[in-house]
C-alpha cells in the first residue's frame, strides 16, 4: 500500500519555509498542519488561518501531537505564554492527505514523528525532513517581523542547525535556501512524483 507523506519544513524565521510552500507546492497536494496558539491574532489572520487561536487554559486539557512553549526561557510570571501545538483532531480530521509541518526547531519534528509512531500512523506515512538554511541577512528579516515584546529574542532562541537535527536523531533528506534561489533537486522531483501519483 502506498504511504502518504509527512514533509517537515524546518528552518529559522525568515528562511523561506512559508515562501516555498506557497510557491513550490501545488495547491491541494499537501495539507498544512495547523497549530493552536495563545499568541494574539495578527492583521490578515482569521480563526484557522493560519492558526487556531486559543487561551492558555485550552492547553491544560487539549490532546496535542506537539507542544511548543516558545518563550519559556525568558518567561516571567504575569506575562503571556506563547504556546503552540498541533491538536490531535487536526491530524485525525485530515488523515489520508499528505501533510506539511512548518516549524522552526527540529525537536518538534521529533515530537510529531514520535506521536505518529505511538499512534501507529507511521505505517501509513513516510517522513521526509527538509532543512531550510538561513539566508545571509536573516536577522534583518527577524527584526522586521518582530511585533510583540521580546519577539526578536524568542526568534533567536529557537534555533535550527545541523547539530539540532543530530541531537534529535533526524536525517536531513533535503537542504535548500529558497530566499537565495537555492533549491534541492531531489525535493523538486519528489514533489512532482507525488503530484503524478495523485493525477493517476
N, C-alpha and C positions, 0 to 999 in steps of 0.2 A: 504494500500500500504506500502510495506517495505521501510523504510528510509535507505539512505546511512549514513555512519559515518564520522564525522569530529573529529579526535583524536588530542587533543592538548598535545604536549610533552613540558612541562615547566620545566626548570632547569638551574642552572648557568653553565657557561663554565666549561667543564670537568666533568659534572655529568653523562655522558654516553648516552645522547639522540641519537646522531648520531650512536654510537655503537649499541644501542638497535635496532634502525630502520634497520640497515644493517644486523644484525644477528638474529633478532627475528620476523621480519615481512616478510612473504613470498613474493617473487618477484611478482609484478603486483597486489597485493591485495589493496594497497593504492597508491595514487598519492601524492608525497611530494610537497606541495605548495611552489613555488619558489618566492623569493622576488627579486625586483630590488634593486640595491645598488650603492652608489657612491664610495665605497672603491675599491682600486686597485685589479686587478686580481692577485691571488697568483699562485705559481707553482702548476701544476696539475689541475688547473681550466680552464674552457672554457666558452664561452657565453652560458648561460642557464644551466650551470653545475658548481656549484650549484645555481648560481645567474644570473640575467640579469644585466650586467654592464652598468651603465648609468651615465651621468654627472648631476650636481646639477640642471641645467635648466629643466631637464626631470621632476623633482618632483614639479615644479611650475605649471604644467598643466596636469600631468598624473592623470588618475582616479585610485585611490588606495583604497583597502579594509582596509589596515593598514598603519600607518605611524610611523616609528621609527627613531628618531634622537638620536643616542646612545651616542654621545659625547657632547650633548648640554650643560651639566652642566659645562664643562671645556673648551668649545669652545671660541676662540678669533677671532676677525676679521682677515682676510687674512690667515686663516688656513682652511684646508679641513673640511667639514661637513661629518660625517659618517652617512648617511641616508639609511634606508631600508624601503621597503614597498611592500606588495603583490599587483600587478596590478589586477584590476578587470578582465582584459582579461585572466589572468592566471586561475581564477576561472571559468569564463563563458566558456572558451575553454575546460574545463575538467569536466563540470557538468555531473552527473551520475556516477562518480567514488567516491570511498571512499577517503577521504583526511587525510593527516597528516600535522600539522603545528608545526614545530620545532622552538621554540622561548624561550628566557630566561624569560622575565618578564610577569607575569600574566595579567598586564594591556593591553598587546597586544592580549592576548586571549580574553579578554573582548571586545576589539575593533572589532575583527573578528566576534565574536558572534553577536554583535550589528549590524554589516554590513549585515550578513546573515538574521537577523531578519528584518531589514529595507528594504531589497530587497526581502522579502517574500520567502526566500530559506530555512528558518528554518522548513517549512512544509515538506521538502524533506530530511533533515539531522537531525540526533541526535548528540548531542555534548557530548564528553567524555574527561575528563581532567585528565591527568597523571602528577603527581609531582615526578620529579627525584631529590631525595635528594643528596646533595653534598657529595662526598667521603671524608674521613678524610684528605687526602693530596691534596685537590682540589687547593689550592693556588700554589703549585708547578706546577700543570698542567697548570694553568692560565699563570704563568710566562714563561713556555716553549712555549706556543702558541703565546705569545706577539711578534709581528713583525712589529708594527707601533708605532710612537710616542704616548705615554700615553696609549698604548693598555692595560696594566695591570690595570691602574686606571679605565679605562672605564669598563672593565670586573668586577671590584669590585663595581662600582656604580650601575650597572644593577643587582638588587637583585631578588631573588626568594625564598620566605619562606612562611610559613603558613599564616602569617599576610597579606602578599601581596594578597593571594587568598581571604581572608576575606574582604579586603579593596575593592576588585572589585566584590564582591558578586558571587564568584565562588565556586562551590562544587568540592572537590577533589574526583574523582572516584577511582583512583589507586595511590599507593605510592610505589616507588621502588628505588633501588640503584644498578643498574646493574654492575657498576665498581667493587663493592664489592660482586657481586654474589647474591644480594638480589632482588628478583622479586615479583610481585604481582600475585598470582594465578588467581585472578578474571580477570586480564587483559589478561593473557595467554589463559584462557578459552574463553574470549570474542573474541580474535583474531581467535581462532580455529572455533568459531561459524560463524564468517563472512566468513572464508575460506570454510566451509562446505556449506554455503548458495550459495557461488559463484559456487562451483562444481555442485550443483543441477541445 
